[in-house]
């Protein structure tokens, strides 16, 4: 009888790694400012934070040690920027910041580059990211040829085109979208929402509208050519991450969480999780080898094809997720959390 009891206890213990309610434990990472963006830099986690009126940058090592990265702004708006995106190739860190200002309250953009000791704002001409035809910048990603910024710019045909900026010699240069699948038209308007590295290029996700009907879409750059795909039964693609040769895209379909993956972006079957029209999603991350998205749904949940489990600790809207040094980190509400 004692052997049977012990066997039952071992089976029950193996079925739940997060406690009696099957929750997944997280530990808060104590910071002195609000976290806004995350990136992996080798074995370091890069954390873009902002106190009340200026940007800061930190790194966190495997051992939990936090270090300040020296930040050198070069413009008035750079001194006040929020972090819109950070990326790294393991040697160089690239960031995009922005703060609203001026007579029209538009975002004034700042571009940053450096390493884990110092990152410097590289001033750009006003017309690089601003001016009459300017749209928004949505993020920055790495490619083997260098970083790219993705945003929008006034279209020659209708609305805004998806736009890509490349970097060389401390200068960001917008590439023409004319004649590519990034170009909008009277029949088809395009709206990018997020970008991630994809092999030698990038994957941009968002939505488009044709004849009054919106659909989720992705735009893929292989380093030479742009291609596009419409995602099955999707209203909008909101975030994406690629690893181990597979891209995972999450978004919204009829007010519910939608997930597409693989070379042909097959729609996966996932738990019934509501996603509001204005609710962002963080990019999926691998959790113990399982592609997982963390989403605020009656409390923060870890959602995968296998089901959903509550997160013990994080609360509020999930703004970013990242892996670094074999650990998983998430910004939820205004705090940074580490998967225990």
C-alpha positions as CSV (number, residue, x, y, z in Angstrom):
1,X,0.0,0.0,0.0
2,X,2.8,2.4,0.8
3,X,4.4,1.8,-2.6
4,X,1.1,2.4,-4.4
5,X,0.6,5.6,-2.4
6,X,4.1,6.8,-3.3
7,X,3.6,6.0,-7.0
8,X,0.3,8.0,-7.1
9,X,2.0,11.0,-5.4
10,X,4.8,10.9,-8.0
11,X,2.4,10.9,-10.9
12,X,0.4,13.8,-9.5
13,X,3.6,15.8,-8.9
14,X,4.7,15.2,-12.5
15,X,1.4,16.5,-13.8
16,X,1.7,19.9,-12.3
17,X,4.9,22.0,-12.1
18,X,3.2,25.2,-11.0
19,X,1.3,24.3,-7.9
20,X,-2.2,22.9,-7.1
21,X,-3.9,25.3,-9.5
22,X,-1.4,24.4,-12.3
23,X,-0.1,27.9,-12.3
24,X,3.3,28.9,-13.6
25,X,5.4,30.9,-11.1
26,X,7.2,34.1,-12.0
27,X,9.6,36.3,-10.0
28,X,9.6,40.1,-10.2
29,X,12.8,41.8,-11.4
30,X,13.2,44.9,-9.3
31,X,13.9,48.0,-11.4
32,X,14.0,51.6,-10.6
33,X,12.0,52.7,-13.7
34,X,9.2,51.5,-15.9
35,X,10.3,48.8,-18.5
36,X,9.2,49.5,-22.1
37,X,11.2,47.2,-24.4
38,X,13.3,44.0,-24.2
39,X,16.0,42.5,-26.5
40,X,18.5,39.6,-26.3
41,X,22.2,40.6,-26.5
42,X,24.2,37.4,-26.4
43,X,23.6,36.0,-22.9
44,X,22.5,39.4,-21.6
45,X,18.9,40.8,-21.5
46,X,18.7,44.4,-22.7
47,X,16.0,46.3,-20.9
48,X,14.8,49.7,-22.2
49,X,13.3,51.7,-19.3
50,X,12.0,55.2,-18.7
51,X,11.8,57.1,-15.4
52,X,9.5,60.1,-15.4
53,X,11.2,62.1,-18.2
54,X,14.1,60.3,-19.9
55,X,15.2,57.0,-21.4
56,X,17.5,54.5,-19.7
57,X,19.0,51.2,-20.7
58,X,20.0,48.3,-18.6
59,X,21.5,44.8,-19.1
60,X,20.8,41.8,-16.9
61,X,23.2,38.8,-16.8
62,X,22.5,35.1,-16.2
63,X,23.3,35.7,-12.6
64,X,20.7,38.4,-12.2
65,X,23.2,41.2,-12.0
66,X,21.9,44.5,-13.5
67,X,24.2,47.0,-15.2
68,X,23.5,50.5,-16.5
69,X,24.4,51.2,-20.1
70,X,25.7,54.7,-20.7
71,X,23.1,56.6,-22.8
72,X,24.3,59.6,-24.8
73,X,21.4,61.6,-26.4
74,X,22.2,64.1,-29.1
75,X,18.8,65.9,-29.6
76,X,16.2,67.4,-27.2
77,X,13.7,64.7,-28.1
78,X,16.3,62.0,-27.7
79,X,16.7,63.2,-24.1
80,X,13.0,62.5,-23.5
81,X,12.3,59.4,-25.7
82,X,10.2,56.4,-24.9
83,X,11.5,53.1,-26.3
84,X,9.6,51.9,-29.3
85,X,12.0,49.0,-30.1
86,X,15.4,47.5,-29.4
87,X,17.4,44.8,-31.2
88,X,20.8,43.3,-31.2
89,X,23.0,40.9,-33.2
90,X,25.0,40.0,-30.0
91,X,27.6,42.7,-30.7
92,X,25.7,45.9,-31.6
93,X,22.6,47.2,-30.0
94,X,20.2,49.3,-32.1
95,X,17.2,51.2,-30.7
96,X,14.3,53.4,-31.8
97,X,13.0,56.0,-29.4
98,X,10.2,58.6,-29.8
99,X,8.5,61.4,-27.9
100,X,5.6,63.6,-29.0
101,X,6.2,67.2,-29.5
102,X,5.9,70.2,-31.8
103,X,2.9,72.2,-32.9
104,X,1.1,69.1,-34.2
105,X,2.1,66.7,-31.4
106,X,3.7,64.2,-33.8
107,X,6.2,61.6,-32.5
108,X,9.8,62.9,-32.9
109,X,12.0,59.9,-33.5
110,X,15.5,59.1,-32.3
111,X,17.8,56.3,-33.5
112,X,20.4,54.8,-31.2
113,X,23.3,52.4,-31.7
114,X,26.1,51.1,-29.5
115,X,26.9,48.1,-27.2
116,X,26.4,47.0,-23.7
117,X,28.7,49.7,-22.4
118,X,27.4,52.7,-24.3
119,X,24.6,53.5,-26.7
120,X,24.6,56.8,-28.6
121,X,21.8,58.6,-30.4
122,X,22.8,59.1,-34.1
123,X,21.1,62.4,-35.2
124,X,19.2,62.1,-38.6
125,X,17.9,64.8,-40.9
126,X,14.4,65.8,-40.1
127,X,13.1,64.4,-43.4
128,X,14.5,60.9,-42.6
129,X,11.7,60.0,-40.3
130,X,9.6,63.2,-40.3
131,X,8.2,65.8,-42.6
132,X,5.2,66.1,-44.9
133,X,4.9,62.4,-45.9
134,X,5.8,60.9,-42.5
135,X,3.9,58.0,-40.9
136,X,4.9,56.0,-37.9
137,X,7.8,53.8,-37.0
138,X,6.7,50.4,-35.6
139,X,10.0,48.7,-34.7
140,X,13.5,47.7,-35.5
141,X,14.9,44.3,-36.4
142,X,18.3,42.7,-37.2
143,X,19.4,41.1,-40.4
144,X,22.9,39.7,-41.3
145,X,23.4,42.9,-43.4
146,X,22.5,45.2,-40.5
147,X,19.5,46.6,-38.8
148,X,16.3,47.8,-40.4
149,X,13.5,50.0,-39.2
150,X,9.9,49.3,-40.4
151,X,7.3,52.0,-40.4
152,X,4.9,53.8,-42.8
153,X,5.3,56.6,-45.3
154,X,2.9,58.5,-47.5
155,X,2.0,56.5,-50.6
156,X,2.1,57.8,-54.1
157,X,-1.2,56.0,-54.8
158,X,-3.3,56.0,-51.6
159,X,-2.9,56.2,-47.9
160,X,0.4,55.0,-46.5
161,X,2.9,52.5,-47.8
162,X,4.8,50.1,-45.6
163,X,8.4,51.5,-45.5
164,X,11.8,50.1,-44.6
165,X,14.9,52.1,-43.6
166,X,18.4,50.6,-43.8
167,X,21.5,51.8,-41.9
168,X,25.0,52.6,-43.2
169,X,27.6,55.1,-42.1
170,X,25.5,56.4,-39.2
171,X,22.7,57.3,-41.6
172,X,19.3,55.8,-42.0
173,X,17.9,55.7,-45.5
174,X,14.3,54.9,-46.5
175,X,14.0,52.4,-49.4
176,X,11.4,53.0,-52.0
177,X,8.2,50.9,-51.7
178,X,7.1,51.6,-55.2
179,X,6.4,48.5,-57.3
180,X,6.7,46.2,-54.3
181,X,4.1,44.4,-52.1
182,X,4.6,47.2,-49.5
183,X,2.9,49.7,-51.7
184,X,-0.7,50.6,-51.0
185,X,-3.3,51.4,-53.7
186,X,-6.9,52.6,-54.2
187,X,-7.9,48.9,-54.0
188,X,-5.7,47.7,-51.2
189,X,-4.4,49.6,-48.1
190,X,-1.7,48.1,-45.9
191,X,-1.0,48.6,-42.2
192,X,2.1,47.1,-40.5
193,X,2.0,46.5,-36.7
194,X,5.2,44.6,-35.8
195,X,8.5,43.3,-37.2
196,X,10.9,40.5,-36.3
197,X,14.0,39.0,-37.8
198,X,13.4,36.1,-40.2
199,X,16.6,34.3,-41.3
200,X,18.5,36.7,-43.7
201,X,15.6,39.2,-43.7
202,X,12.6,40.3,-41.7
203,X,8.9,39.4,-41.2
204,X,6.4,42.2,-41.0
205,X,2.9,41.5,-39.7
206,X,-0.2,43.6,-39.6
207,X,-3.4,43.8,-41.6
208,X,-4.8,45.1,-44.9
209,X,-8.2,46.2,-46.3
210,X,-9.6,45.5,-49.7
211,X,-13.2,46.4,-50.8
212,X,-14.0,47.2,-47.2
213,X,-12.9,43.8,-45.9
214,X,-9.9,43.6,-43.4
215,X,-7.6,40.6,-43.3
216,X,-4.5,39.7,-41.4
217,X,-1.4,39.7,-43.5
218,X,2.4,39.2,-43.4
219,X,5.1,40.7,-45.6
220,X,8.4,38.8,-45.8
221,X,11.8,40.1,-46.9
222,X,14.5,37.5,-47.7
223,X,17.2,40.1,-48.0
224,X,16.4,40.7,-51.7
225,X,12.7,40.5,-52.4
226,X,9.4,41.2,-50.6
227,X,6.5,38.7,-50.7
228,X,3.2,38.8,-49.0
229,X,0.6,36.3,-47.7
230,X,-2.9,36.7,-46.3
231,X,-3.5,34.7,-43.1
232,X,-6.5,32.4,-43.0
233,X,-9.5,33.6,-41.0
234,X,-7.6,36.5,-39.6
235,X,-8.6,40.1,-38.9
236,X,-5.1,41.4,-37.9
237,X,-1.7,39.9,-37.1
238,X,-0.3,41.7,-34.1
239,X,3.1,40.1,-33.2
240,X,5.6,37.5,-34.4
241,X,8.8,35.8,-33.6
242,X,10.9,33.3,-35.6
243,X,13.2,30.6,-34.1
244,X,14.5,27.2,-35.2
245,X,13.5,27.9,-38.8
246,X,9.8,28.5,-37.9
247,X,7.9,31.8,-37.6
248,X,5.0,32.1,-35.2
249,X,2.4,34.8,-35.8
250,X,-0.3,35.8,-33.3
251,X,-3.2,38.0,-33.9
252,X,-7.0,38.4,-33.8
253,X,-9.8,36.6,-35.5
254,X,-13.4,37.6,-34.8
255,X,-12.4,38.9,-31.4
256,X,-10.4,35.8,-30.4
257,X,-6.8,34.8,-30.3
258,X,-5.4,33.5,-33.6
259,X,-2.1,31.8,-34.2
260,X,-0.4,30.9,-37.5
261,X,2.9,29.1,-37.9
262,X,5.2,27.4,-40.4
263,X,6.3,28.2,-43.9
264,X,2.7,28.4,-45.2
265,X,1.4,30.0,-42.0
266,X,-1.0,27.3,-41.1
267,X,-3.7,28.4,-38.6
268,X,-3.3,26.5,-35.3
269,X,-6.0,25.4,-32.9
270,X,-5.6,27.3,-29.6
271,X,-7.7,27.9,-26.6
272,X,-10.7,30.3,-26.9
273,X,-9.0,33.5,-25.6
274,X,-10.7,36.9,-26.3
275,X,-8.5,39.7,-27.9
276,X,-9.9,43.2,-28.0
277,X,-9.7,45.5,-31.0
278,X,-7.2,47.7,-29.2
279,X,-5.4,45.0,-27.3
280,X,-1.7,44.4,-28.3
281,X,-0.1,41.0,-28.1
282,X,3.5,40.1,-27.2
283,X,5.5,37.9,-29.5
284,X,5.5,34.2,-28.7
285,X,8.4,32.7,-26.9
286,X,9.5,29.1,-26.3
287,X,8.7,27.9,-22.8
288,X,10.3,24.5,-22.1
289,X,10.4,24.0,-25.8
290,X,6.7,24.8,-26.3
291,X,5.8,27.9,-28.4
292,X,3.8,30.1,-25.9
293,X,2.2,33.5,-25.9
294,X,1.5,35.4,-22.7
295,X,-1.8,37.3,-22.8
296,X,-3.9,39.2,-20.2
297,X,-7.1,37.2,-20.1
298,X,-8.8,37.4,-16.7
299,X,-5.2,37.5,-15.4
300,X,-2.1,36.8,-17.3
301,X,-2.1,33.3,-19.0
302,X,0.4,31.2,-20.8
303,X,-1.3,30.0,-24.0
304,X,-0.2,27.3,-26.4
305,X,-1.7,24.6,-28.6
306,X,-1.6,22.4,-25.5
307,X,-3.9,24.7,-23.5
308,X,-3.6,27.6,-21.1
309,X,-2.1,28.0,-17.7
310,X,-2.4,31.0,-15.3
311,X,0.8,33.0,-14.5
312,X,1.5,33.4,-10.8
313,X,2.8,36.9,-10.3
314,X,2.4,39.1,-13.5
315,X,-0.7,41.3,-13.7
316,X,-1.9,43.8,-16.3
317,X,-1.5,44.1,-20.0
318,X,1.4,42.0,-21.5
319,X,3.6,44.4,-23.4
320,X,6.7,42.3,-24.3
321,X,8.3,38.9,-23.9
322,X,11.9,37.8,-24.5
323,X,14.2,34.9,-23.8
324,X,17.8,35.4,-22.6
325,X,20.3,33.2,-21.0
326,X,17.9,30.2,-21.0
327,X,15.3,32.3,-19.1
328,X,11.9,33.8,-20.1
329,X,11.1,37.4,-19.3
330,X,7.9,39.4,-19.7
331,X,6.8,43.0,-19.2
332,X,3.3,42.9,-17.7
333,X,1.6,46.1,-16.4
334,X,4.6,48.3,-15.5
335,X,6.9,45.5,-14.1
336,X,9.4,43.0,-15.4
337,X,9.0,39.4,-14.5
338,X,11.1,36.3,-14.9
339,X,9.8,32.8,-15.3
340,X,10.8,31.0,-12.1
